[in-house]
Amino acid sequence: MSHERDEALLGQMSDYLEGDLQEAQRAELEALLREDPAFASELEAAAESRALLAGLAPAPVPQHFLRKLQRRVRRRTGGRLLGHRAAQPSFRFSIEIFVVIAVVVMSACWLLLQSASQQALPKGPLVEDTRPLQP
């Protein structure tokens, strides 16, 4: 059998065990089971594995498992798979924005003070001399 046919048969085998095959596909698979004992033993092993797995008790999920898993996926993929949460900007991002705004405001204040001090100073002497000239 070819690899593609094997993959298709494995998919059909799973659907057969779940009862999801259409009538024509089910009849074709059952005919193959009668003709090929190796395939029939694979189906039997898959059915046994499925029954064993169905009999297992569900394990409790650790607290915060999903959040930790999502954080790890975001970190390893650079946010490509789950994306970054837009509603919760990081603390570091907030600090960087604050520093930039503070620098811009301080620069604007300094420029305003510089221009105001240059415009307020008159040209020439600061105090007018009103004393009479002495000969």
Number of C-alpha atoms within 10 A of each C-alpha: 5 7 8 9 10 12 11 11 16 16 11 17 22 16 15 19 14 11 10 13 16 10 9 9 14 17 12 10 19 14 11 14 16 10 11 11 11 10 18 17 12 14 18 13 12 16 17 12 12 14 11 10 11 10 9 8 7 8 6 6 8 7 8 8 10 11 10 11 11 15 15 13 16 17 13 11 12 12 15 11 11 13 12 14 10 7 6 7 10 10 8 9 9 10 11 11 10 12 11 10 12 12 11 12 12 11 12 12 11 12 12 11 12 11 10 11 10 10 10 8 10 8 8 7 8 8 6 7 8 6 6 6 6 4 3
